[in-house]
Each structure stands twice: as C-alpha cells, then as structure tokens.
Amino acid sequence: MSDLRHASARLLVVDDNKVNRLLLTRSLELQGHEVGSAENGRIALELLRGDAFDLMLLDMEMPEMDGFQVLEELARDPKLRDLPVIVTSSLEGVANIARCIELGAEDYLQKPVNAVLLKARIGASLEKKRLRDQQKEMVRRFATSEVAQDLQQSGFALGGRRVQGTVMFCDIRSFTTLVESQPPEETIELLNAYYALMFEAINNEGGVVNQMIGDGLMAIFGAPLPLADHGASAVRAALEMVDMVELLNAERAAVGKSAIRIGVGVATGEMVAGYTGTQQRATYTCIGDTVNLAARLESHTKEAQRTILIDAATEAALAGRMTVESLGDAAIRGKALPVPIWAVTGPRSKSG
C-alpha cells in the first residue's frame, strides 16, 4: 500500500473475550480497515500463515496458546517476524511489558485501551511497516534472490563465515579499446545486454553475481546458500556464458558491429563469505586465497589464449564430466610457486 497511515490496512484482532473482540473489530472497521479476528493464539497463527495481514492486535491471556507463545512463534518464523504487533492486555507490571517488547512487539497498551491512543499507535506501527516493506523491495531490486533470502533468514550482520565454494571472475577482452571506438550509448547498451546474458547463465546454475565493475563481474557458487556440486555448476555456467556471447556476436555481426570475447577464471576451495562495509553501506562478498586465484586465472586467460581456465580443485570436482586440457604449471601473478591449471574446452569428455 502506498501509505498505510491513511489507507485501509488488513488487521488481525486476537482476543479470547468475544465482547472485546467484536467491539474492537467494529471500531477498527469504522476507521476504514479490513479486520479479521481469532479467539486464541493457535487460530491466529493459522490465519497469519494462510493470509497476509499488515498488523496484529494481540491479547496476552488466552487459552491453548497465550500471547507470549504467539510472539515466540512469530520470532522463529522468517515470514512473520516483521509483522507489527500491538499488545493489548490487562497484565500489569514492567516485567510483562519488557518481555513483550523483547519478543518483538511494537507496542504495549493497557486495557481498557484508549481509542485515540490506539488509533495513533496503529498509524505509527503501519508507517514503520511501510518503511520496512520499502527496504525489503530495495533489497529485492539490488540484491540477488539468494542474498535477499539470506538477509530474511539470518538478518544483517557485518562479518563472515568459512564456506566451501567456487568463485568465478569474468570480463570482456580489450574492452577499453572497444569503448574508445564507439559512442557511450552503444557501450551502455552492450553492457546491459552482456550482463543480462551473463546473469542468466550464472543464475541458471545456482550462482550469485555479487560484484560488477565496468565489464567485469564476480560470482559465487555455494554462498550465501549451500550448493551441491558447486565446482561443476560454475564450469557449466562458464560454458553457457561462452555460448551466450557467441549468440550475441551473431546479432552484432548482423548490424555491422565487432565481436566481443570473454575470459573466465574459476577456482574452488575454502573462503570467508559474508557482509562487508558499514551499517549504512554493505555488500555480500567472499575473500581468501580461492578468490584471489580465480581472479588471477581470469587475468591469465589472455596470456594462455584460452577462454575458461580452472584450478586443480575445480578440475577434480568435474570428475571427467567436462572436456579439459591440462596446461601444466603456470606462473600466476601473486603466487610464489607455479600453479597447475586446466582449460575447459567442452561440456563433456569423449568417453562420457
């Protein structure tokens, strides 16, 4: 809703006292809200999980499941824990009020509830919900679905955790030269098409694009959500990306534009993944030797004259399911010792 302070909202009244329930429901309906009701916490949770509500007014003392138990259930449910709850109760004492607030309630109003105060508290709670909904929409727009899901399930906290995963780096070859040879509008159009195709290939294999810098991108397979067989998934995505670029080049050739080529580096191993930055501005990323190696492999594709380069751990994860060519040990920038690398040349080995 565009503005829940002034527009109709869907409210749920939960109270075991039938008279209180009916009177409160009628009062809220006269304010223009759509109101549902439940006589205990168990029924309330069933309604919340089966339909969408903007706010709940919750009594504390009820049979079967009291208000405290309802708040505890809401806190455990990622889909419901952000629902605004205003407690309306005859329970007295700071301890009860504090417990409700600690369990996630927006407000606590003593019975009998003052109608003017209740209306103001509902308006304020609905405005907070509107702002939270806007924030979630921004996350959905500017983060991948996996990162959005991780934020919803785990909440936001700066820091990281060790994970086993696969990292991919990709960029367009000779991009600077290409930029200098065409108008800026054509460059933006090319990048939009390029990113759309790369995102499609990566997302199809369960990867998460977490960085875009100019014509380069970084993708993670196996974080923030676990991914079985992440090494093979990353290589399949890389092969699909190459196929996508070939299709794009066919379209560019038809209108007299030059072809583009990409380089892809893939490495598998342990890394630290999480949110870095500040509370005001943060991003989901991963760091570690595996990440550095993937970036170096992508850069080394120019020297090796190969499109997709992978490390030993990724090659082992493929278990013969892709056609690869050993390039032996290569001197990789940033590595003290030579590193064994492979070029991926096809989706399946001849024996497969």
N, C-alpha and C positions, 0 to 999 in steps of 0.2 A: 504494500500500500504506500502511496506517495507520502502521506503524513498521517501516522496513526494517532497523533494527538487530536486531530479534528475529524478524521474519517472513522467509519464504522470498523470495529475490530471484533474478532471472534474470541470470546471469553469463556472460561470454564469455571463454574461455581461448584465447590466441593464442600459439602456440609451435611452431617447426618441428621440435623434438625430440619424437618420438612418445612416448617413455617419460615425459618431463617432463609432457607434455600429459595423458596418461592418469592419472598419479599425482595431479597437481594437480586434475584433474576429479573423481576419486574422492574426494579429501579434501574438496572443497567440497560434493559431493553428500551426504557423511556429515554435514555441518553443516546440511543441510536445503535447500540451494539447488538451483535448476534450472540446469544448466550446458550451454552449447554450446561448441564448440571449432573452431578454424581453424588450419591449418598455415602460413599466411603472411598478410601484411597485406592482399593483394588479396582473398582469400577472406573475411577478417574484415570488410572494408568492405562487401562484398556482403551478408553476413549482417546487419550493422548497419542497412543501408538497406532490408532486406526484413522485418525483425522488430524488436521492442522489447527492449532489454536495459537492466538497471539499472547495470551496471558491467562494465568490461573489464580483464582482466589481460593485459598486453602484453609480449612479449619484444622485444628490440631487434634482434638479429642473425638475420635471416631472408632466404630467397631471394625473388625477384620484387619484393617491397616490404618494406623493413625497418620497424622500429618508429618511427623518426623520420619517415619518409614518411607513416605512418599518422596520427601526431599532427598533421602538417601538413595532411592531408586533413580531419581532424576539425575543425581550427580554421577551415577555409574553409567548412564545411557548417553553416548555422544550425541545422539539425535535430539535429546530432550533437555540436556543440562543447561542450555542457554535460554530456556523458556522462562520469562519473567514470572515470579510467584510472589503474590502479596498474601501474607498470613493474616487471617482474621481469627482471633482466638480469645477465649476468656481466661486462658492461663496467665498468671501473673508472675513477675519476677524477672530480674535482669538475666538470670541464667537461661531461662527458656527463650528469651528474645535473642540472646547471643548465640544459642545453639542453632536457631532458625537461620540467622544471618550467616553463620559459619557453614551451614549446609547449602547455602546458595540462594536463600530467599532475598528478594529485592527490598521488602519492607515488612513491618510487623505492626498491625493495628489491633488495639484492644477492643473487644466487644463490650457494650454495643458500639458499633462503628459509626463515627460521624460521617454523614453522607457527603458533605462538602469536602472533607479531608480525603475521603475515599476517592472521590472523583479526581482530585488533584494528584493523588498518588498513582492512580491508574494512568492518567495522562503522562506523568513523568516516566513511569515504567515503560509505556508503549513507545515513548520517544527514544529511550535507551535501546529498546529492541530495534527500532527503525535504524538507528546508527550502527548497531551490531550487524543487522542484515546488509547494510550498505558495505560494511567492512568485509563480510563474507563474499559478497558479489565481487568486490575488488580483488580478493584472493583468487576467486574462480577465474577472473579475467586475466590476471597477470601471473598466476602460478599454474603449474601443471595439475591435472586432477589428482596425481599421486601425492604431490606436496600439499594440496588442499585437504586431502583425506588425512594425511599425517598431522596437519595442524588441527583438524577437527578431533582426531582421536587422542593425540598426545598433548595438544596445546603448544604454545610457542615458548621456547626457552633457548637462549643462546648456549652454544656448546655442541659437542659431538659425541658419537659412539663409534666403536670399531665395528666394521662390517666387512664381509667378503663380497666383492662385486667386480664389475667390469666397467672401465672408463673408455670413452671414445672421444677423440678430437677430430674435427673435420674443417677444412677450409677450401676456398676456391683458388686454384693455381693462377698466378700472375694477375691477381685481382687489381692491384694498383695500376698496372698498365691498362687494363680494361676500363677502369674508372676514368683514366685520363683521355681515353679515346671516344667517350660518349657523353651526352648530356646527363646531368644529375638525375633528371626524371627517369631516364632509362635505367640508371643504376639502382634506384629505389625499386622500380618495377621488377628488375631482375632479382634483387634480394628478396622481395616479397614472394615471388614465385619459387625461388630456391629454398627459402625457409619453409614454405608450405609443403613442399615435396619432402624435404629432409625430416620435418616433424612427423609427417605421415608414416614414413618408413621406420623411424625410431619408435614412435608410439605403437605401431603395429606389433613390435617385438617386445613391448613392455618397458622400453627405455624412457628416461626422463631427461629432457633438454633443460639444463639449469643455467647455461651461460650462452649469450650471443654477443660477440664483439666483432663489429664490422661484418666480414664474410665468414668468420669462424664461429664454430659452436662446440660446446662440450656437452656430452650426455652421459648419464649414469644408468647402469643396468644392475639392479639389486638393492637400490636405496632410493627413496626412503622406505619403500615397501620391498620385502624379500621377493626374489625372482629366481625360480629354479632354472638351472642351465643358463645362467646369465652370460657366460662367455660365448656360447653358440648363438644366443639371441642377438648379441651385439654384432657378431660377424654376419648373421643373416640380414640384420638391418643395414649394415655397410654395403652388402651386395645389392640390396634393394635400392639404396641410395644411388649407387652407380647406375643401375638400370633407369632410375628416375631421371638422372642427369642426361642420359642418352636420349630419352624421350623428349626432354626439354630442348636438347640441342637440335633435334629434328624439327621442332617448331621454330626455333631461332633461325635455322638454315633456310626455312621456307620464306622468311621475311628478310633474308639477306644479312642476318646478324651472326657474329662469330660464335663458335662453340666455346663452352667452358669445360674445365676439368677440375676434379676434386682430388684431394689427398686425405686418407683416413688412417689414423693410428688407434690401435686397440690394445689395452693391457688389462690383465686380470690379477687380482690379489687383494690383500687387506688394505683398507683405507679408513680414515676417520671422516664420517659424514654427519652433517648437522647444519644448524643455522649460525651464520657468522655475520658480524656487523654490530649494530646497536639496536636498542629497543625501537628507535624511530625508523631505522632503515636496515634491513637484513636480507640475506639471500640464503637459499639452501645450496650447499656445495659439498665437495669432498676434497680432502688433501692427503698427501702421502706420496711415497715413492712410486706406487702404482699409477697415480695421477700424472706425476712428472714423466714417467716412462711413456705413457700414452701420448702426451704432448710431444715428446721427443721423436716418437715413431712417426707421428703425423708430419713433423718437420722433415724427417729423414726420407719420406716418400719422394721428395724432389731429387735427392741425391741418388736414391736407389732406382728411380724411374719406375716405380710401382704405385698402384692406386691405393691398395689396402695393405698395411703392414701390421703384424701382430707379434706379441711376445710369446715366450715359451709356455707360460701358464695358460694362455688362451688357446694355443695350438694343442696342448694336451687336453683341454676341455672339449675340443671339437671331436676327438676320438675318431678321426678318419671320415667324418661326415661332410667335409668340405675339401676341395682340391687346393692344396697349399704347396708352395715351393720354398724350400729352405734356402736362405741367402747367407747362411753361415753366421759367424760372429761379426758384428758391425760395431765400429767405434761410434757411440752415441754421445752427443754433446751432454755434458753434465754427469756422465758415468765414468768412473775411474777405470773400469775394465770393459772390454768388448762384450756385447750382449747378443745372444743368439736371436735371430729374427726370421720370420716367415712372411712371404707374400701370399695373400689369398687370391686365387685365380679363378675359382668357380664354386658353385654351390654344392657339388657332390664329387667325391672321388670316383675314378674309373671303376674301381672294384665295387663301389656302392651302387 
